[in-house]
Amino acid sequence: MFIKVTDKYKKEFRINVDSIVYYLPSTNGTTEINLKDKSYVIVEQSAEEIDKMVELAQINKQDSVSLKK
């Protein structure tokens, strides 16, 4: 299961939900997602939006989930 997120350069990509270790909101409205391979990515979505996407992916067993505004 994947979530679709957008980085600070407006590039959309997918992150495997199982590879997420944790994510932290930052003060400028972005969120840092730390992954199992010791890497991280900063995305435009808020931590609350990521919570919703992960929950939807797990409940619905969908291949890919995103929240479009």
Buried (B, 14 or more C-beta within 10 A) or exposed (E): BBBBBEBEEEEEEBBEBEEBEEBEBEEEEBBBBBBEEEEBBBBBBBBEBBEBBBEBBEEEEEEEBBBEE
